[in-house]
Amino acid sequence: MLKCLNCPQLGKNPFCSLGSDAQAFLEESSTELSYPQGSIIFREGDQSHAVYFLCSGKVKLCASSKDGRTMILRIAQAGEVLGISAALAKGEFEVTAEVLEPSSVRVLKNKDFDQMLHRYEEAGAAAAKSLVRDYKAAFDDARMLALSSSAKSRLAMLILGWSATNAKLPVPAAFIKMTFTHDDLGAMTATSRETMTRALGQLQRDKIIAVHGIALTVLNPSALEAYATS
C-alpha cells in the first residue's frame, strides 16, 4: 500500500489533507489491509471497534429492514472514511460495508482515533467535514426517495449524482463506469429489479443514455435532468 505522502488522494479529502505530524500518526497507528471484491468490512448492528480509511477501491454501504429487504445507501469512494459516526457515538455500525471492487484500507482502532482527535485539532476538523459529507449524502438519498414520483426519475437522479461526483467526465457525452447489476440499481432506488430494468430501457429508447457493457454514456444531460424532476 502507498504511504500517505505518495497517495493520489493526497489533498483531495479531509483526512487526506492532514499535516505531516497527524499524517504520520495515522500511518504509524493504523493497520494496512486489502479486501477482495465481495468481502465485508463491517456489518450493520455490530459494535464499532475501528474507523476505516478507504485508500483505494469502492465500497457499497447497505442498510437492511427486519423483513430482509436491503437498500444500498451510497457508494463510498477512495479517500472517504467509513464508520466514523459509529466510532464517535461509541455505538453500533449503522450500515454494512461491502467491497465493490478490490480495496485498500487503513484500519484505525477507536481508541487511537480518539487519541488522534484530541492530539491534532485538524483531525477534529476533518472528522466534522466527513460527517457533513455523510449527512449531505443521506439527505440527497432521502430527497430522491421522497420527491421522485417514478422509478425513471429516481434512476435519472442516481445517474446525475454519479456524474456530479466524477470530475473527469467529458461534456456533454458523460461516460460512467457502471459495474452495478439491475438488482443493485433497484436496491439504490427502493424499487424492484424488474422496475429498474424497464426504467433503464426507457432511458435508452429515448436516447438519453447509452449502455454498452459496463460503459454508460449520458447522451442528453438536459433531458436527464428533466426526467429527474418529473
C-alpha positions, 0 to 999 in steps of 0.5 A: 500500500502507498504511504500517505505522502505518495497517495493520489488522494493526497489533498483531495479529502479531509483526512487526506489533507492532514499535516505531516505530524497527524499524517504520520500518526495515522500511518504509524497507528493504523493497520494496512489491509486489502479486501477482495471484491465481495468481502465485508468490512463491517456489518450493520448492528455490530459494535464499532471497534475501528474507523476505516480509511478507504485508500483505494477501491469502492465500497457499497454501504447497505442498510437492511429492514427486519423483513430482509429487504436491503437498500444500498445507501451510497457508494463510498469512494477512495479517500472517504472514511467509513464508520466514523459516526459509529466510532464517535457515538461509541455505538453500533455500525449503522450500515454494512460495508461491502467491497465493490471492487478490490480495496485498500484500507487503513484500519484505525482502532477507536481508541487511537482515533480518539487519541488522534482527535484530541492530539491534532485539532485538524483531525477534529476538523476533518472528522466534522467535514466527513460527517457533513459529507455523510449527512449531505449524502443521506439527505440527497438519498432521502430527497430522491426517495421522497420527491421522485414520483417514478422509478425513471426519475429516481434512476435519472437522479442516481445517474446525475449524482454519479456524474456530479461526483466524477470530475473527469467526465467529458461534456456533454457525452458523460461516460460512467463506469457502471459495474452495478447489476439491475438488482443493485440499481433497484436496491439504490432506488427502493424499487424492484429489479424488474422496475429498474430494468424497464426504467433503464430501457426507457432511458435508452429508447429515448436516447438519453443514455447509452449502455454498452457493457459496463460503459454508460454514456449520458447522451442528453444531460438536459433531458436527464435532468428533466426526467429527474424532476418529473 
